[in-house]
Amino acid sequence: MTGAGARGSAPDASSIGAVYRFALRPRWVLSHVLVALLVVLMVFLGLWQLRRLDQRQERNALITQRSEEPTVDLAEVVDPDGSTADASAVRFRQVTASGSFEVGSDIVVRNRTFGGQPGSWLLAVLRLDDGDAVIVNRGWVPVTGAQEPPPEALAPSGPVTVEGLVETTQERGRFGSTDPAAGALRRVARVDVERLADQVDGAVYPVWIQTEALTPDPGDLPIPVEPPELGEGSHFSYAMQWFTFATIALIGYPIVLRRVARHADDPPDNEPPEWDSGVRADGDAHDADGADDRPVGRV
């Protein structure tokens, strides 16, 4: 078919394939693979943020639930001979413990912030009235030039009553400082209950207490650590950002391919299109239809 009918017909598959043949070149194949990997990575990061959000919401619900339960003596909810692996069942439970801090048992937990300021936590061993022991985080102190807690922040002598939250042992992740495996520790990277129990005589509870109140009042230092935050953080907004980036890539990349295919047959910038210069081989000017532009003289 020729004429208008031929011009109005849709392009066949072979012509479309010829237009996008450039996409099979090695550098374009590499581009396809990289874009696909980036999309997969962005979707994975978005899902990971949503999982983090779920974990945060479950944690907040647990804190709220435990805060509504009555405050009890530590011995009523935790077995001093129990395992640290089972301590999560009572995490964030509000408890009290009475006894005396062991003299010289102060331990500094490095690199802890409070209100955006650098500092440390101060731990101490509380010897309970029944002879057992528990690790207590007494609070936060600011960093000093000597990297040592001020004398007024050290654990007081005499009977005390601690009220606070049950916390589980802290473990080292893939990164972070490592505490020595032997010897008495006075500066540590984390509250590793099992490691600290090695330097304490007698039975040690498999949890530690985050102090909220201490009787009698210890003074200005250390400052009680802020209670667990119940916010959800930025996990949802981060997830939406990653999904948006993935969507942009999925929509934008085919558009790029379409534009490249549309201009694939355009002449390069350094090759001007072919056209009639209007000059004959003999150097005389003429029109595109071959007519002589010289004025007609009289014979």
C-alpha positions in Angstrom: 0.0 0.0 0.0 1.3 3.5 -0.8 0.2 7.0 -0.1 -1.8 8.0 2.9 -2.6 4.4 3.9 1.1 3.6 4.1 1.9 6.7 6.1 -0.8 6.0 8.7 0.2 2.4 9.4 1.8 1.5 12.7 5.5 0.6 12.7 6.3 -3.1 12.7 8.3 -5.0 15.3 11.4 -5.1 13.1 11.5 -1.3 12.8 11.1 -0.8 16.5 13.8 -3.4 17.2 16.1 -1.6 14.8 15.5 1.7 16.6 16.4 0.2 20.0 19.3 -1.9 18.8 21.7 0.6 20.4 20.5 -0.7 23.8 22.3 -4.0 23.1 25.7 -2.4 23.0 28.0 -3.4 25.8 28.1 0.0 27.5 24.3 0.2 27.5 24.0 -3.4 28.8 26.3 -2.4 31.7 24.0 0.7 32.2 20.9 -1.6 32.4 22.6 -3.8 35.0 23.7 -0.9 37.1 20.2 0.7 37.1 18.6 -2.6 38.0 21.0 -3.2 40.9 20.4 0.4 42.2 16.6 -0.2 42.0 16.9 -3.5 43.9 19.2 -1.8 46.5 16.8 1.1 47.0 13.8 -1.2 47.5 15.8 -3.2 50.0 16.8 -0.1 52.0 13.1 1.0 52.0 12.0 -2.4 53.3 14.8 -2.4 55.9 13.6 1.0 57.2 10.1 -0.3 57.5 11.4 -3.3 59.5 13.2 -0.9 61.8 9.9 1.0 62.2 8.1 -2.2 63.2 10.8 -3.0 65.8 10.6 0.6 67.2 6.8 0.4 67.5 7.0 -3.0 69.2 9.6 -1.6 71.6 7.5 1.4 72.4 4.5 -0.8 73.1 6.6 -2.9 75.4 7.8 0.1 77.3 4.3 1.5 77.7 3.0 -1.9 78.9 5.8 -2.4 81.5 5.4 1.2 82.8 1.8 0.5 83.7 2.8 -2.5 85.8 3.5 -1.9 89.6 7.0 -1.3 90.9 8.3 -4.5 92.6 11.4 -5.7 94.3 14.1 -6.9 91.9 14.1 -10.4 93.4 10.4 -10.8 92.6 10.9 -10.7 88.9 14.5 -11.8 88.3 16.4 -14.9 89.5 20.0 -14.0 90.5 21.1 -17.4 89.1 19.3 -16.9 85.8 20.7 -16.4 82.4 21.2 -13.1 80.5 19.4 -14.7 77.6 16.2 -14.9 79.6 16.3 -11.3 80.9 14.4 -9.8 78.0 11.2 -11.1 79.5 11.5 -8.4 82.2 13.2 -5.6 80.3 11.8 -2.1 81.2 10.1 -3.4 84.3 10.2 -0.9 87.1 12.0 -2.4 90.2 13.6 -1.4 93.5 16.7 -2.7 95.1 18.2 -2.0 98.5 21.7 -2.4 99.8 25.1 -0.7 99.8 27.4 0.2 97.0 30.7 -1.6 97.2 33.6 0.8 97.8 35.8 1.3 94.8 33.4 -0.5 92.4 32.8 2.5 90.2 33.1 1.7 86.4 33.0 4.3 83.6 31.1 3.5 80.4 32.7 5.6 77.7 31.2 7.7 74.9 27.7 8.4 76.3 25.8 11.6 75.5 23.2 13.5 77.4 21.4 16.4 75.9 23.8 16.4 73.0 26.9 16.7 75.2 29.7 14.1 75.5 30.2 12.2 78.7 30.1 8.8 80.4 27.9 6.6 82.4 28.9 5.6 86.0 28.2 2.1 87.0 28.6 0.6 90.5 28.1 -2.7 92.2 25.1 -2.7 94.6 25.5 -5.4 97.3 22.0 -6.3 98.3 20.8 -7.0 101.8 20.7 -10.7 101.0 24.3 -10.8 99.8 23.6 -11.0 96.1 24.8 -8.2 93.8 23.5 -6.2 90.8 25.1 -3.8 88.4 23.6 -0.3 88.7 23.9 2.5 86.2 23.9 5.5 88.5 23.7 8.1 85.8 25.7 10.4 83.4 28.7 12.7 84.1 30.3 15.1 81.6 33.7 14.5 80.1 36.6 16.0 82.0 40.1 16.7 80.9 41.4 13.9 83.1 38.8 11.5 81.6 37.9 10.5 85.2 34.6 11.1 87.0 34.7 13.9 89.6 35.0 12.7 93.2 31.6 14.0 94.2 30.0 11.7 91.5 31.5 8.4 92.9 29.2 5.9 94.6 28.2 7.0 98.2 28.7 4.8 101.2 26.0 3.5 103.4 22.6 2.0 102.8 20.7 3.1 99.7 17.6 2.2 97.8 17.6 2.3 94.0 14.5 2.6 91.9 14.7 2.2 88.1 14.2 0.1 85.0 15.5 -3.4 84.3 17.9 -3.4 81.4 19.5 -6.4 79.5 23.2 -6.9 78.9 24.8 -5.0 76.0 26.7 -6.9 73.4 29.2 -5.8 70.8 27.9 -5.6 67.3 29.9 -5.9 64.1 31.8 -2.7 64.9 32.9 -1.1 68.1 35.5 -1.2 70.8 36.3 -4.5 72.5 36.9 -4.7 76.3 39.7 -6.9 77.7 38.6 -10.4 78.4 40.5 -10.6 81.7 41.4 -8.4 84.6 39.4 -5.9 86.6 37.8 -3.3 84.4 37.4 0.4 85.4 36.6 1.7 81.9 34.4 -0.2 79.5 32.7 0.3 76.1 29.3 -1.2 77.1 27.4 -2.7 80.0 28.3 -6.4 79.5 26.8 -8.0 82.6 28.5 -11.3 82.2 32.0 -9.7 81.7 31.5 -7.4 84.7 30.2 -10.3 86.9 33.6 -11.9 86.6 35.1 -9.2 88.8 32.3 -9.4 91.4 32.2 -11.9 94.3 29.0 -14.0 94.8 25.9 -14.2 92.7 25.3 -11.4 90.3 21.9 -10.7 88.7 21.8 -11.2 84.9 20.4 -7.7 84.4 21.4 -4.2 85.3 19.3 -1.3 86.7 18.9 2.0 85.0 18.6 4.4 87.9 15.6 6.7 87.9 15.7 7.7 91.6 18.2 7.1 94.5 17.5 7.4 98.2 19.2 9.2 99.8 19.6 11.9 97.1 23.2 11.7 95.7 23.4 15.4 94.8 23.9 17.0 91.4 26.1 14.2 89.9 25.7 11.8 88.4 22.6 12.9 86.4 19.9 10.2 85.9 19.8 9.0 82.3 16.8 10.1 80.3 14.0 7.4 80.1 13.6 5.5 76.8 12.3 7.7 74.0 8.9 6.6 72.7 9.2 8.4 69.3 9.2 6.4 66.0 12.1 8.3 64.6 12.5 9.0 60.8 12.3 5.4 59.6 9.0 5.9 57.7 10.2 9.0 55.9 13.5 7.3 55.0 11.6 4.4 53.6 9.4 6.6 51.5 12.5 8.4 50.2 14.1 5.1 49.1 10.8 4.0 47.4 10.6 7.4 45.6 14.1 7.1 44.3 13.4 3.6 43.0 10.2 4.8 41.3 12.1 7.7 39.7 14.7 5.3 38.3 12.0 2.8 37.0 10.1 5.6 35.2 13.0 7.9 34.2 15.4 5.3 32.7 13.0 4.1 30.0 12.4 7.8 29.1 16.1 8.2 28.7 16.2 5.2 26.4 13.3 6.5 24.4 15.0 9.9 23.9 18.3 8.3 22.9 16.4 6.1 20.4 14.6 9.1 18.9 17.9 10.9 18.2 19.9 7.8 17.2 19.6 8.7 13.5 20.4 12.4 13.8 23.6 13.4 12.1 26.5 14.2 14.4 27.2 17.8 15.3 30.3 17.9 13.1 28.6 16.6 10.0 26.2 19.2 8.4 23.2 17.9 6.6 23.4 17.5 2.9 21.8 20.4 0.9 22.2 22.1 -2.4 24.8 24.9 -2.2 23.3 26.7 -5.2 26.7 26.7 -7.0 27.2 24.7 -10.2 30.3 22.8 -11.0 31.4 25.6 -13.3 31.2 28.1 -10.4 28.0 29.8 -11.6 25.2 30.4 -9.2 21.9 28.8 -9.9 18.6 28.0 -8.2 17.9 24.6 -6.6 15.8 23.7 -9.7 18.7 24.3 -12.0 17.7 27.7 -13.3 20.5 30.1 -14.2 20.6 33.1 -12.0 22.6 35.2 -14.4 20.7 38.2 -15.9 19.5 37.7 -19.4 21.2 40.1 -21.8 20.2 41.2 -25.2 21.3 39.3 -28.2 
